Amino acid sequence: MNISEILTMVSKAEEFDQIKVREEELPELDDLLCECQLPIGGGVENNYGKVNVLLQTYISRGSVDSFSLISDLSYIAQNAARIVRALFEMALRQHHPTLTDKLLTLSKCLEKRLWPLSHPLRQLSELPSNILNRLEEHNLTVDRLRDMSKDEIGHLIRHVALGEKVRQASLYIPSIILEAFVQPITRTVLRVRVSITPDFCWTDRLHGSVGEPWWIWVEDPANDHMYHSESILLLKKQVLTKDPQQLVFTIPIFEPLPSQYYIHACSDRWLGAEAICPINFQHLILPERHPPHTELLFLQPLPVTVLKNPLYQDLYRFTHFNPIQTQIFHTLYYTDCNVLLGAPTGSGKTVAAEIAIFRLFNEQPDAKAVYIAPLKALVRERVDDWKIRIEHNLGKRVLELTGDVSPDMRTIAKADVIVTTPEKWDGVSRSWQNRSYVQKVSLLIIDEIHLLGEDRGPVLEVIVSRTNFISSHTERPMRIVGLSTALANARDLADWLGIQQMGLFNFRPSVRPVPLEVHINGFPGQHYCPRMAVMNKPAFQAIKTHSPKKPVLIFVSSRRQTRLTALDLIAFLAAEDNPKQWLHMEETQMDHVISAVNEPNLKLTLAFGIGLHHAGLHERDRRTAEELFVNCKIQVLIATSTLAWGVNFPAHLVIVKGTEYFDGKTHRYVDFPITDVLQMMGRAGRPQFDDQGKAVILVHDKKKDFYKKFLYEPFPVESRSCFSLS
């Protein structure tokens, strides 16, 4: 469909049915018809012909004399711009790149009152019309003008004095430089990193004081299909500093590989402001087909007595290990080989780490174990637990080593188990020649090792490489135990860690002690906050359907969203027969608890059985909300995403309300890493109480297919050292 056909279609819109063709207007309409740029079917005798003529007259900046035509022209121009913009968003949602491009162009034509073939500098209204006509005669594009000197431009337009002004005007037209880096995640999914660098001069008079909006989409020219689209805002500060903006997204690929895709960037406001970057697949190497997962064997669950140490046995409240722990027990407790355990969240991987530590205590009592957790909250949780169970009951010293807690070297040297973060251990182990306690480490446990593929991954890679280097120099055997979610390329990671087939256990994502039922719902809408507001009613319905009486965790992206979500849920509760159905304690008792709370929003929500949990709360308020939820006094806890990695609060139902968060560095909403979403889902299902967990993921409808794929399939882990080094 070309622009002429689009204009004809718009002219037949219902909004223009009341436009009448008057007898006295026909002579003027015939004159206007002769000046139209595009052919008009049906003539001016029909109302849609009249609408088309007036639309083209409006874009051409033509003048009309009749008062009735002036009135009709104003009405048509206002409505046509709105209709074309709506058609553009429909085409964008239907993934038609060619039609999307033409509709966006026509929308800008109506806003700027220019045709697509007009010179882009006509949008500035700074240059005389005769100069603009000469630029069009010589076909001097904006890019050519930028490459020319002021003297060359002056001679071509036969006005030397205006050469500098024309060149400066060309620099005001928004322009960007696109660079794309592609990385195949699997044989069917490609991760694309796009670097967008502004390449124009900013002036508030033309560009405003905030930013320039752009549209980015990836299209397959062979099939005329769009695989990804999103809008971005190039901020004034980025343009002035020429600071590149980074986009990361995934698109599907198919075998046989297509010749190429195109990344198409188009300004939302300026005609002639666009850029295209080809993605060539000629030398793309797809990953190997991944070997099958470790099958969970039907084994008799091992009793804790197999530890053959009453002190170890007394640490556990349960009598038997779960099926995954049973299958890996012999490798962990009776061998010293490296182990990679890939299993879904909630499978009891921490117990696996403890079994490896017990092996170290038995075989090398003087050696040290280092447990690396990705977050300080996880380190704190592990230390609090092991201080009681390992230090108090076994007499082994457990030490926390983070940015907040830095004990002296003598204290570290006396510790048997060091619990730390990757960055802290990286700093400590760098001076291993001068620190004897680093050389005494014989067991390195890395929790959440799948985070190798995230931004902090290079630190973990350096730690593993340095650990092997230290081991080879000190000739002291070093055991590495990696704990992870289910992986797609576990064999690659195992080879890098030096793990043989005996030490590799990579179970399916579906292998959980408590089976998980996942529901994924997509929601339309370009803007984040209205989309989050639309999700509140479905979240309320999900609680009513899946967990009317059992604990519910709702994950949101920000402190503000915890408050807004809670207030909306309270509004929905007010329409119920029992508004306080989520409060499972006497109201008088809750009033006593609320009197000690400082946060006013938390005071309001607790009365309805809803807790809030985020970093902005006072420590005492946060502890109050935690204790009420763990003891099932309140049914719903609304938390920011960091809680997924922090303290372990399992619930029957987990709702992930939106999978994006606002990144202050790039000033835009970006997706959570898939590992974070999996971690949130992993909180669903309480092994002691539930025979099934429920997770409801509420996402932007564009991302629904991606999450449907990777929430049910294992995710591959790829090194990020190359990006860190560059």
C-alpha positions in Angstrom: 0.0 0.0 0.0 1.5 3.3 -1.1 0.9 6.8 0.4 -1.7 7.6 -2.3 -3.7 4.5 -1.3 -3.4 5.3 2.4 -4.7 8.8 1.8 -7.7 7.4 -0.2 -8.4 5.0 2.7 -8.2 7.8 5.3 -10.5 9.9 3.3 -13.2 7.3 3.6 -13.1 7.3 7.4 -16.4 7.6 9.2 -15.2 10.8 10.8 -15.6 12.5 7.4 -19.1 11.1 6.5 -20.7 14.4 7.4 -18.5 16.4 5.0 -20.7 17.6 2.2 -19.8 18.7 -1.3 -21.5 22.1 -2.0 -22.2 23.3 -5.5 -20.5 26.6 -5.0 -17.2 24.8 -3.9 -16.8 22.8 -7.0 -14.9 25.4 -9.1 -12.3 25.9 -6.4 -12.0 22.2 -5.7 -11.3 21.6 -9.4 -8.5 24.2 -9.2 -7.1 22.5 -6.1 -7.4 19.1 -7.8 -5.0 20.3 -10.5 -2.4 21.2 -7.9 -2.6 17.8 -6.0 0.6 15.8 -5.9 -1.1 12.3 -5.9 -3.9 10.9 -8.0 -7.4 11.1 -6.6 -10.0 8.5 -7.5 -13.7 9.4 -7.7 -13.3 13.1 -8.4 -14.3 16.0 -6.2 -18.0 15.2 -6.6 -17.8 12.6 -3.8 -17.2 13.6 -0.2 -14.1 11.3 0.0 -12.7 12.9 -3.1 -13.2 16.4 -1.5 -11.5 15.1 1.8 -8.5 13.8 -0.2 -8.1 17.1 -2.2 -8.2 19.1 1.0 -5.7 16.8 2.8 -3.2 17.1 -0.1 -3.8 20.9 -0.2 -3.1 21.0 3.6 0.2 19.0 3.2 1.2 21.2 0.3 0.5 24.4 2.3 -2.0 25.5 -0.3 -4.5 28.2 0.4 -8.3 28.1 0.1 -10.7 31.0 -0.3 -14.1 29.7 0.5 -15.1 30.0 4.2 -16.8 26.6 4.2 -13.6 25.0 2.7 -11.5 26.7 5.3 -13.7 25.2 8.1 -13.7 21.7 6.5 -9.9 21.9 5.9 -9.3 22.6 9.6 -11.6 19.7 10.7 -10.1 17.2 8.2 -6.5 18.1 9.2 -7.1 17.6 12.9 -8.8 14.3 12.5 -6.6 12.9 9.7 -3.5 13.3 11.8 -5.1 11.4 14.7 -6.4 8.6 12.4 -3.0 8.1 10.6 -1.2 8.0 14.0 -3.7 5.3 15.2 -3.2 3.3 11.9 0.6 3.6 12.5 0.3 2.0 16.0 -2.0 -0.7 14.6 0.5 -1.6 11.8 3.3 -1.5 14.4 1.4 -4.0 16.6 0.7 -6.2 13.6 4.4 -6.3 12.8 4.2 -4.9 9.2 7.4 -2.9 8.7 6.8 -1.4 5.3 3.3 -0.2 6.1 4.5 1.0 9.5 7.2 3.1 7.9 4.8 4.7 5.4 2.2 5.5 8.0 4.8 7.1 10.3 6.0 9.1 7.3 2.5 10.3 6.4 1.8 11.1 10.1 4.9 13.4 10.1 3.8 14.9 6.7 0.5 16.0 8.2 2.3 17.4 11.3 5.0 19.3 9.3 2.8 20.0 6.2 5.5 18.7 3.9 5.7 15.9 1.4 8.2 13.1 1.9 10.2 14.2 -1.2 10.6 17.8 0.1 14.0 18.7 1.4 14.3 18.0 5.2 15.6 21.6 5.8 12.1 22.9 4.9 11.1 21.8 8.5 13.4 24.6 9.9 11.8 27.6 8.3 15.2 29.4 8.5 16.2 29.4 4.8 14.7 31.4 1.9 12.4 29.3 -0.4 14.7 29.9 -3.5 17.7 28.4 -1.6 15.6 25.4 -0.6 14.5 25.0 -4.3 18.1 24.9 -5.4 19.0 22.3 -2.8 16.2 20.1 -4.2 17.3 20.8 -7.8 20.8 19.6 -7.0 19.5 16.7 -4.9 21.7 17.8 -2.0 20.7 15.4 0.9 21.4 16.3 4.5 24.3 13.8 4.7 25.9 15.4 1.6 25.5 18.9 3.0 27.3 17.8 6.3 30.2 16.4 4.3 30.6 19.6 2.2 32.4 22.8 3.2 30.5 26.1 3.5 32.2 27.3 0.3 31.2 24.3 -1.7 27.6 24.7 -0.5 27.6 28.4 -1.3 28.8 27.9 -4.9 26.2 25.2 -5.5 23.3 27.3 -4.3 24.8 30.4 -6.0 24.8 32.3 -2.7 28.2 32.1 -1.0 27.2 34.1 2.1 24.5 31.5 3.0 26.8 28.5 2.7 27.6 28.4 6.4 24.0 28.9 7.4 22.9 26.0 5.2 25.6 23.8 6.6 24.7 24.7 10.2 21.0 24.1 9.5 21.8 20.6 8.2 23.5 19.8 11.5 20.2 20.5 13.4 18.3 17.7 11.6 18.4 14.8 14.0 20.7 12.0 13.0 22.0 8.9 14.7 24.8 6.3 14.2 23.6 2.7 14.7 26.0 -0.2 15.6 24.7 -3.7 16.2 26.3 -6.7 17.9 24.5 -10.0 17.7 25.0 -13.1 19.8 23.0 -16.4 19.3 21.6 -17.5 22.7 20.2 -20.7 21.3 19.7 -22.0 17.7 16.4 -20.1 17.5 17.0 -16.9 19.6 19.4 -14.1 18.9 20.4 -11.4 21.4 21.0 -8.1 19.8 22.9 -5.2 21.4 22.4 -1.9 19.6 24.5 1.2 20.2 22.7 4.4 19.3 25.0 7.5 19.1 23.5 10.9 18.5 25.1 12.8 15.6 23.5 16.2 15.4 23.6 19.6 17.1 21.0 20.5 19.8 19.1 23.7 20.0 16.2 24.2 22.4 14.4 26.4 19.9 14.0 23.4 17.5 14.3 20.3 19.7 12.8 21.5 23.0 14.5 21.0 26.4 14.0 17.3 27.1 14.7 14.9 24.2 14.0 13.6 20.8 11.7 10.5 20.4 12.7 7.7 18.0 11.3 4.4 16.9 13.5 1.3 16.5 12.4 -1.9 14.9 14.0 -5.0 13.4 12.6 -6.2 10.1 13.0 -9.2 7.8 12.9 -7.7 4.3 12.3 -11.1 2.7 9.1 -11.8 4.6 8.1 -8.2 5.3 7.9 -9.0 9.0 8.9 -7.1 12.1 10.4 -9.1 14.9 10.9 -6.3 17.5 9.9 -2.7 18.0 10.3 -0.1 20.7 10.4 3.6 21.2 13.4 5.4 22.8 14.1 9.0 23.9 17.4 10.6 23.1 17.9 13.0 25.9 19.4 16.5 25.4 22.3 15.6 27.7 23.1 12.5 25.6 23.1 14.6 22.4 25.4 17.3 23.8 27.9 14.7 25.2 27.5 12.3 22.2 26.9 9.6 24.8 25.7 6.3 23.1 22.5 4.7 24.3 22.5 0.9 24.6 19.5 -1.3 23.7 19.5 -5.1 24.4 16.7 -7.3 23.1 16.1 -10.8 21.6 14.7 -11.7 18.3 13.9 -15.2 16.7 16.0 -16.7 13.9 15.1 -19.6 11.7 17.0 -22.3 9.8 18.0 -22.0 7.1 19.4 -18.7 8.2 18.0 -15.6 6.3 20.5 -13.5 4.4 20.0 -10.5 6.7 17.7 -8.5 8.9 17.6 -4.7 9.1 17.5 -2.5 12.2 15.5 0.5 11.2 15.5 3.7 13.3 13.1 6.5 12.5 12.5 9.9 14.2 9.0 10.3 15.6 8.9 14.0 14.7 11.3 14.8 11.9 11.0 13.9 8.2 14.3 12.6 6.6 15.7 11.6 10.0 16.2 7.9 9.9 19.0 5.3 9.9 19.3 1.6 8.8 21.8 -0.9 10.1 22.0 -4.4 8.4 22.4 -7.5 10.5 24.3 -10.0 8.3 24.0 -13.7 9.1 26.6 -14.9 6.6 29.3 -15.6 9.3 27.0 -16.3 12.2 27.9 -19.5 14.1 24.9 -21.1 15.9 25.5 -22.9 19.2 25.7 -26.7 19.3 22.5 -28.6 20.0 22.6 -29.0 23.7 22.9 -32.5 25.3 19.9 -33.8 27.2 19.3 -33.0 30.9 20.2 -35.3 33.8 17.2 -37.6 34.4 15.9 -37.6 37.9 16.2 -41.2 39.0 13.5 -43.0 41.0 15.7 -43.6 44.0 14.8 -44.4 47.6 15.2 -41.1 49.5 18.3 -41.2 51.7 17.9 -40.7 55.4 20.1 -38.0 57.0 21.8 -40.8 59.0 24.0 -41.4 55.8 26.1 -38.5 57.0 27.3 -40.9 59.7 27.8 -38.0 62.1 25.2 -37.2 64.8 26.3 -33.5 64.9 25.6 -33.1 61.2 22.3 -35.1 61.4 21.0 -32.8 64.2 21.3 -29.8 62.0 18.3 -30.8 59.9 14.6 -30.8 60.8 13.8 -33.3 58.1 14.5 -37.0 58.2 15.2 -37.7 54.5 17.0 -35.8 51.7 14.8 -34.9 48.7 15.2 -36.8 45.3 17.8 -34.3 43.9 19.9 -34.3 47.1 19.7 -38.1 47.2 21.0 -38.4 43.6 23.9 -36.1 44.1 24.8 -37.1 47.7 27.5 -39.7 46.9 29.4 -37.4 44.5 29.3 -34.5 47.1 30.1 -36.5 50.2 32.3 -39.3 49.1 34.4 -37.7 46.3 36.4 -34.5 45.8 35.5 -33.9 42.2 34.2 -30.6 41.0 30.4 -30.4 40.8 28.0 -28.3 38.8 24.4 -28.6 40.0 21.7 -27.1 37.8 18.3 -27.3 39.4 15.3 -24.9 39.7 14.9 -22.5 42.6 13.5 -24.3 45.7 15.3 -27.6 45.0 17.4 -27.6 48.1 20.7 -26.5 46.6 21.9 -24.9 49.9 21.8 -28.4 51.5 24.0 -29.6 48.6 26.5 -26.9 49.5 26.4 -27.9 53.2 27.1 -31.6 52.2 30.2 -30.4 50.4 31.3 -28.4 53.4 30.8 -31.4 55.7 33.1 -33.4 53.3 35.8 -30.7 53.8 35.4 -30.8 57.6 35.9 -34.6 57.6 38.8 -34.8 55.2 40.7 -31.5 55.7 39.8 -30.0 59.1 42.4 -27.2 58.8 41.2 -26.0 55.3 38.8 -23.3 54.6 35.6 -23.1 52.6 34.5 -20.0 50.7 30.8 -19.5 49.8 30.1 -16.8 47.3 26.6 -15.4 47.0 25.6 -12.6 44.5 24.0 -10.2 47.0 24.8 -8.9 50.4 21.3 -9.8 51.5 21.9 -13.4 50.6 25.3 -13.4 52.4 23.6 -12.0 55.5 20.9 -14.6 55.3 23.4 -17.4 55.0 25.6 -16.1 57.8 22.6 -15.7 60.2 21.6 -19.3 59.4 25.1 -20.9 59.6 26.1 -18.9 62.7 23.5 -20.9 64.6 23.7 -24.3 62.8 27.4 -24.6 61.9 29.2 -22.3 64.3 27.1 -22.9 67.5 26.5 -26.6 66.9 29.7 -27.7 65.1 32.1 -25.3 66.7 33.3 -24.1 63.2 33.8 -20.4 62.8 31.6 -18.7 60.1 32.6 -15.3 58.9 30.9 -12.6 56.8 33.1 -10.7 54.4 31.3 -8.0 52.4 31.7 -4.3 51.8 29.8 -3.6 55.0 31.7 -6.1 57.2 35.5 -6.2 56.8 37.1 -8.1 59.7 40.9 -7.9 60.2 43.3 -10.5 58.8 43.7 -12.4 62.1 39.9 -13.0 62.4 39.7 -14.1 58.7 42.7 -16.5 59.3 40.8 -18.2 62.1 37.5 -18.7 60.1 36.6 -22.1 58.7 33.8 -20.9 56.4 33.9 -17.5 54.7 30.7 -16.2 53.2 31.3 -13.3 50.8 30.3 -11.5 47.6 32.1 -11.9 44.2 33.5 -8.3 44.3 34.9 -8.7 47.8 36.5 -12.0 47.2 37.9 -10.8 44.0 39.6 -8.0 45.9 40.9 -10.2 48.7 42.2 -13.0 46.4 44.2 -10.7 44.2 47.0 -10.5 46.9 46.9 -14.3 47.5 50.8 -14.5 47.8 50.7 -12.3 50.9 47.6 -13.8 52.4 48.1 -17.3 53.7 44.4 -17.8 54.5 43.6 -17.5 50.7 46.0 -20.3 50.0 44.3 -22.5 52.6 41.0 -22.4 50.8 40.2 -25.9 49.5 36.5 -25.5 48.7 34.9 -22.8 46.6 31.1 -22.8 46.4 29.6 -20.3 43.9 25.8 -19.9 44.4 23.8 -18.6 41.4 26.7 -19.3 39.0 24.3 -18.7 36.1 24.9 -15.0 36.8 28.0 -15.4 34.7 25.8 -14.2 31.8 24.9 -11.0 33.6 26.7 -7.7 34.1 28.7 -9.0 37.2 29.7 -12.2 35.3 33.3 -11.2 34.5 34.1 -10.9 38.2 33.0 -14.5 38.7 35.1 -15.6 35.7 38.1 -13.9 37.2 37.6 -15.6 40.6 37.4 -19.1 39.1 40.4 -18.5 36.9 42.4 -17.1 39.7 41.4 -20.0 42.0 42.7 -22.5 39.5 45.9 -20.5 39.1 46.4 -20.4 42.9 45.7 -24.1 43.2 48.3 -24.9 40.5 51.0 -22.8 42.2 50.4 -24.0 45.8 49.8 -27.6 44.6 46.9 -27.8 47.0 43.8 -29.4 45.5 40.9 -27.1 45.1 37.3 -28.2 44.8 34.7 -26.0 43.0 31.0 -26.5 43.5 28.7 -24.4 41.2 25.0 -24.0 42.0 22.7 -22.7 39.4 19.2 -22.8 37.9 18.6 -25.3 35.1 21.0 -24.5 32.2 20.7 -25.0 28.4 24.5 -25.3 27.9 25.6 -26.9 31.2 28.3 -29.0 29.4 30.1 -25.8 28.2 30.1 -24.4 31.7 31.2 -27.7 33.2 34.1 -27.9 30.7 35.3 -24.5 31.8 35.0 -25.4 35.5 36.9 -28.6 34.8 34.0 -30.9 35.7 33.8 -34.4 34.4 30.6 -36.2 33.5 30.4 -37.6 37.1 30.1 -34.1 38.6 27.6 -32.7 36.2 24.0 -32.7 37.3 21.7 -30.5 35.2 18.1 -31.3 35.9 15.1 -30.0 34.0 13.3 -26.8 35.1 10.2 -28.9 35.8 12.0 -31.0 38.4 10.9 -29.2 41.6 10.0 -30.7 45.0 6.8 -28.7 44.6 5.5 -28.6 41.0 4.9 -25.1 39.7 1.9 -24.0 37.5 2.8 -20.9 35.5 0.3 -18.4 33.9 1.6 -15.7 31.6 -0.7 -12.8 30.7 0.2 -10.0 28.2 -1.0 -6.4 28.4 -0.9 -3.8 25.6 0.1 -0.2 26.1 3.2 1.7 25.2 3.6 3.6 28.5 4.8 1.9 31.7 2.6 3.4 34.4 -0.8 3.0 32.8 0.1 -0.6 31.9 1.0 -1.3 35.6 -2.3 0.2 36.7 -4.2 -2.0 34.2 -2.5 -5.1 35.8 -3.9 -4.5 39.3 -7.4 -5.9 38.6 -6.0 -9.1 37.0 -3.6 -9.4 40.0 -6.6 -9.2 42.4 -8.5 -11.8 40.4 -5.5 -14.1 40.4 -5.4 -14.0 44.2 -9.1 -14.7 44.4 -8.8 -17.6 41.9 -5.4 -19.3 42.8 -4.8 -18.4 46.5 -7.9 -17.1 48.3 -6.6 -18.2 51.8 -2.8 -18.9 51.3 0.2 -16.6 51.3 0.7 -14.4 48.2 3.9 -12.6 47.1 3.6 -9.8 44.5 6.8 -8.5 43.0 6.9 -5.0 41.5 9.7 -2.9 40.1 9.8 0.1 42.5 8.8 1.5 45.9 6.2 3.7 44.3 4.6 0.6 42.6 4.4 -1.2 46.0 2.3 1.7 47.3 0.1 2.1 44.2 -0.5 -1.6 43.9 -1.5 -1.9 47.6 -3.9 1.0 47.3 -5.6 -0.4 44.3 -6.0 -3.8 45.9 -7.5 -2.1 49.0 -10.0 -0.4 46.6 -11.0 -3.8 45.1 -11.3 -5.3 48.6 -13.7 -2.5 49.6 -16.2 -3.8 47.1 -16.1 -7.3 48.6 -18.4 -8.6 51.4 -15.4 -9.0 53.7 -12.9 -6.2 53.0 -10.4 -7.6 55.6 -10.4 -11.2 54.3 -6.6 -11.1 54.0 -6.1 -10.2 57.6 -5.7 -13.4 59.7 -5.5 -12.0 63.2 -7.7 -10.1 65.6 -8.1 -6.4 64.6 -7.3 -5.3 68.1 -4.0 -7.1 67.9 -3.2 -5.6 64.5 -4.0 -2.1 65.8 -1.4 -2.7 68.5 1.1 -3.7 65.9 0.2 -0.7 63.6 0.8 1.7 66.5 4.5 0.8 66.5 4.8 1.3 62.7 6.3 4.5 61.4 5.5 4.3 57.6 2.0 5.8 57.0 1.3 3.7 53.9 2.3 0.5 55.7 -0.1 1.4 58.6 -2.9 1.7 56.1 -2.2 -1.5 54.2 -1.5 -3.7 57.2 -5.1 -3.1 58.4 -6.2 -4.9 55.3 -3.8 -7.8 55.5 -1.3 -6.4 52.9 2.3 -5.8 53.7 4.9 -3.7 51.9 8.6 -4.5 51.6 11.3 -2.3 50.1 14.6 -0.7 50.9 12.9 2.6 51.8 11.2 1.2 54.9 12.7 1.6 58.3 14.5 -1.6 59.4 11.9 -2.2 62.2 8.9 -1.6 59.9 10.4 -4.1 57.4 11.0 -6.7 60.1 7.4 -6.2 61.3 6.0 -6.9 57.7 8.3 -9.9 57.3 7.3 -11.5 60.6 3.6 -11.0 60.0 3.8 -12.5 56.5 6.0 -15.5 57.6 3.6 -16.3 60.4 0.6 -16.0 58.1 -1.0 -13.1 60.0 -1.2 -11.1 56.7 -1.9 -12.9 53.4 -0.3 -10.6 50.8 3.2 -9.1 50.7 4.0 -6.6 47.9 7.8 -6.3 47.5 10.4 -5.0 45.2 12.4 -7.4 43.1 15.4 -7.5 45.4 13.4 -9.6 47.9 13.5 -12.5 45.3 17.2 -12.8 46.0 17.1 -11.9 49.7 15.4 -13.5 52.6 13.5 -16.7 51.7 9.8 -16.0 52.0 8.1 -18.9 50.1 4.4 -18.3 49.2 1.7 -20.4 47.6 1.2 -17.8 44.8 3.7 -15.5 43.3 2.6 -12.6 41.0 5.3 -10.9 38.9 3.7 -7.5 38.1 5.7 -6.3 35.2 9.1 -7.4 34.0 10.7 -4.0 33.5 12.4 -1.5 35.8 13.5 2.1 35.4 17.3 2.3 34.7 18.5 5.7 36.0 21.6 5.5 34.0 19.9 5.3 30.6 16.7 7.0 31.7 14.4 4.3 30.3 12.6 1.1 31.3 14.6 -2.0 30.7 13.8 -5.7 31.2 14.8 -7.7 34.3 17.3 -10.4 33.6 15.5 -13.7 32.9 17.4 -15.1 36.0 15.6 -12.5 38.2 12.2 -13.5 36.9 13.0 -17.2 37.5 14.2 -16.4 41.0 10.8 -14.6 41.7 8.9 -17.6 40.3 11.0 -19.9 42.5 9.4 -18.4 45.6 6.1 -20.1 44.7 5.4 -23.3 46.5 6.1 -24.1 50.1 7.7 -27.5 50.5 6.2 -28.1 54.0 2.6 -27.0 53.2 1.9 -27.1 49.4 1.7 -29.9 46.9 1.7 -27.3 44.1 2.9 -23.7 43.6 1.3 -21.1 41.4 3.0 -18.2 39.5 1.3 -15.5 37.5 3.6 -13.4 35.2 2.0 -10.2 34.0 4.1 -8.8 31.1 4.0 -6.4 28.2 2.3 -8.2 25.4 5.3 -7.8 23.0 7.4 -9.9 25.4 4.9 -12.6 26.1 6.4 -15.1 23.5 9.9 -14.6 24.9 8.9 -15.4 28.4 6.7 -18.3 27.3 9.9 -19.8 25.7 12.4 -19.2 28.5 10.3 -19.7 31.6 9.7 -23.3 30.5 13.1 -23.9 28.8 16.5 -23.7 30.5 18.5 -20.6 29.7 22.0 -20.7 28.3 24.9 -18.9 30.0 27.4 -17.0 27.9 30.6 -15.2 29.0 30.5 -11.4 29.2 34.3 -10.9 29.6 34.7 -9.6 26.0 32.3 -6.7 26.7 34.0 -6.0 30.0 37.5 -5.9 28.4 36.4 -3.8 25.5 
